[in-house]
C-alpha cells in the first residue's frame, strides 16, 4: 500500500511539474509531446536499469567506486603537502584541506581524459541515444550529454563551432542542461559530504549522484523543449569539435589543475560569503522571532510575544526559531511533498531545495551532509530522493556564469543568453525535481 502511495504521488508530482513547465512555455501550441514522452521514458529506463538490473547497477557502482578511489588518490597528495594536518582522525574534516583538493585533482584528471579523447567517446554514446530517440539536433544532444561529466561552461566546448548559429530553442536547451546537472569535479566533493568516511556509503551516494546526472540530461531536454519549442530547422549531425585542452598530455593536466584551482578557490570563497550571509540573515530573523517588550518607568507599555514558540509548535520541533531555513522550508515544502518526501522531513527537505536555488547546491549538500552526520535527517529514502533533487547547478549565480562562459565562445549570442538566463534556471530546477520524482517512484 505504501509503495502504491509513493508511485501515485510521484506520478502526480511529474504531472504537476510538467504542468508548471507548460505555464512557462513561450509557444504552447508548438510543444512536441513526443519529446516529452520519450524524455520521461529515457529517465525511467536509465534509472530502472541502475536500480533493478544487476549488471547495469554493477557497472555504475564500479564507476562510483572509481570516484571513491580518486578521493583516496587525492588524499595521497594532500597528505604529502599538509602532513599531519590532513589526518582526519586527529583534526576531523578540515574543509579546505579534506574537500577542496579533490576538486583540483578531478579537474586535472578529466582534462587528461578530454585530451586523450576518452571523454568525448563516452559523451557520444549518450548523445547518440538521445538524438535518435528524442529527434533533437546533434549539437544540443552532445552538449546535454557532456553535462553529465563536465561543467556548464566546459560542456559547450564540444559544440563550439555550432554556437554562433544556434537557435534560441537550442541555446535554452544547452543552458538548461548545464543548470540541471553537476560537473564531475564537484561530484567528488558531494560524495565526501554524504558518504562521510565510510567507503560503502561513499560508493552508494556516488552511484546515485552518477545516475542523477545521467537521467537529468533527458529531463533538461524535455523541459527546455516545452518552455521554448523548436520551430526552425536544425543540424542533426553528431560531430564533436576537435579542439583539445593543452598542446600535449602534460600541458592538459597542468591546464586542468589550474582550472580546478580556480574552481576550488571560487567554491571556498562562495562558501565563506554565503555562510556568513545566511548567519547575518538568521541573526536578523532571530531578532524578529524573539519576544520583545517596551518598558517605561518600570511599566510594560508594549510586549511582542515573538514567533519562535509558535514556529517550534507548528513544526513539531524541527525548527526552533524564525530563520532563513524555516522560510525556505515553508516555500519549498509543496515541492518536497510532490517529489516523494514523507513526514517530518518535508520542511527540512524544502529548506534544502530552497538553499540550492537561492544560494547553491554546494551549500545545500554540505548542510544535508551535516544533518545526516548529526542523525537528525537520516531516512534512507529521503536521503536518496534529495540526492537527486539537489543534483544541479540551477541557481542565480549560474546565470552569470553561463552568460559569461558561453558568451565568450559565441559573442554574438550573449544578449540572447542573458534574456534566457532566468528561464534556464527555472527549467533546470524543474528538471532536477522531475529526476527526483522518478527516483521517488522507483526507490
Rosetta blueprint (number, residue, H / E / L):
1 X L
2 X H
3 X H
4 X H
5 X H
6 X H
7 X H
8 X H
9 X H
10 X H
11 X H
12 X H
13 X H
14 X H
15 X H
16 X H
17 X H
18 X H
19 X H
20 X H
21 X H
22 X H
23 X H
24 X L
25 X L
26 X L
27 X L
28 X H
29 X H
30 X H
31 X L
32 X L
33 X H
34 X H
35 X H
36 X H
37 X H
38 X H
39 X H
40 X H
41 X H
42 X H
43 X H
44 X H
45 X H
46 X H
47 X H
48 X H
49 X H
50 X H
51 X H
52 X H
53 X L
54 X H
55 X H
56 X H
57 X H
58 X H
59 X H
60 X H
61 X H
62 X H
63 X H
64 X H
65 X H
66 X H
67 X H
68 X H
69 X H
70 X H
71 X H
72 X H
73 X H
74 X H
75 X H
76 X H
77 X H
78 X H
79 X H
80 X H
81 X H
82 X H
83 X H
84 X H
85 X H
86 X H
87 X L
88 X H
89 X H
90 X H
91 X H
92 X L
93 X L
94 X L
95 X H
96 X H
97 X H
98 X H
99 X L
100 X H
101 X H
102 X H
103 X H
104 X H
105 X H
106 X H
107 X H
108 X H
109 X H
110 X H
111 X H
112 X H
113 X H
114 X H
115 X H
116 X H
117 X L
118 X H
119 X H
120 X H
121 X H
122 X H
123 X H
124 X H
125 X H
126 X H
127 X H
128 X H
129 X H
130 X H
131 X H
132 X H
133 X H
134 X H
135 X L
136 X L
137 X L
138 X H
139 X H
140 X H
141 X H
142 X H
143 X H
144 X H
145 X H
146 X H
147 X L
148 X L
149 X L
150 X L
151 X L
152 X L
153 X L
154 X L
155 X H
156 X H
157 X H
158 X H
159 X H
160 X H
161 X H
162 X H
163 X H
164 X L
165 X L
166 X L
167 X L
168 X H
169 X H
170 X H
171 X H
172 X H
173 X H
174 X H
175 X H
176 X H
177 X H
178 X H
179 X H
180 X H
181 X L
182 X L
183 X L
184 X H
185 X H
186 X H
187 X H
188 X H
189 X H
190 X H
191 X H
192 X H
193 X H
194 X H
195 X H
196 X L
197 X L
198 X L
199 X H
200 X H
201 X H
202 X H
203 X H
204 X H
205 X H
206 X H
207 X H
208 X H
209 X H
210 X H
211 X H
212 X H
213 X H
214 X H
215 X H
216 X H
217 X H
218 X H
219 X H
220 X H
221 X H
222 X H
223 X H
224 X H
225 X H
226 X H
227 X H
228 X L
229 X L
230 X L
231 X L
232 X L
233 X L
234 X L
235 X L
236 X L
237 X L
238 X L
239 X L
240 X L
241 X L
242 X L
243 X L
244 X L
245 X L
246 X L
247 X L
248 X L
249 X H
250 X H
251 X H
252 X H
253 X H
254 X H
255 X H
256 X H
257 X H
258 X H
259 X H
260 X H
261 X H
262 X H
263 X H
264 X H
265 X H
266 X H
267 X H
268 X H
269 X H
270 X H
271 X H
272 X H
273 X H
274 X H
275 X H
276 X H
277 X H
278 X H
279 X H
280 X H
281 X H
282 X H
283 X H
284 X H
285 X H
286 X H
287 X H
288 X H
289 X H
290 X L
291 X L
292 X E
293 X E
294 X E
295 X E
296 X E
297 X L
298 X L
299 X E
300 X E
301 X E
302 X E
303 X E
304 X E
305 X L
306 X L
307 X L
308 X H
309 X H
310 X H
311 X H
312 X H
313 X H
314 X H
315 X L
316 X L
317 X L
318 X L
319 X L
320 X L
321 X L
322 X L
323 X L
324 X H
325 X H
326 X H
327 X H
328 X H
329 X H
330 X H
331 X H
332 X H
333 X H
334 X H
335 X H
336 X H
337 X H
338 X H
339 X L
340 X L
341 X L
342 X L
343 X L
344 X L
345 X H
346 X H
347 X H
348 X H
349 X H
350 X H
351 X H
352 X H
353 X H
354 X H
355 X H
356 X H
357 X H
358 X H
359 X L
360 X L
361 X H
362 X H
363 X H
364 X H
365 X H
366 X H
367 X H
368 X H
369 X H
370 X H
371 X H
372 X H
373 X H
374 X H
375 X L
376 X L
377 X L
378 X L
379 X L
380 X H
381 X H
382 X H
383 X H
384 X H
385 X H
386 X H
387 X H
388 X H
389 X H
390 X L
391 X L
392 X L
393 X L
394 X L
395 X L
396 X H
397 X H
398 X H
399 X H
400 X H
401 X H
402 X H
403 X H
404 X H
405 X H
406 X H
407 X H
408 X H
409 X H
410 X L
411 X H
412 X H
413 X H
414 X H
415 X H
416 X H
417 X H
418 X H
419 X H
420 X H
421 X H
422 X H
423 X H
424 X H
425 X H
426 X H
427 X H
428 X H
429 X H
430 X H
431 X H
432 X H
433 X H
434 X H
435 X H
436 X H
437 X H
438 X H
439 X H
440 X H
441 X H
442 X H
443 X L
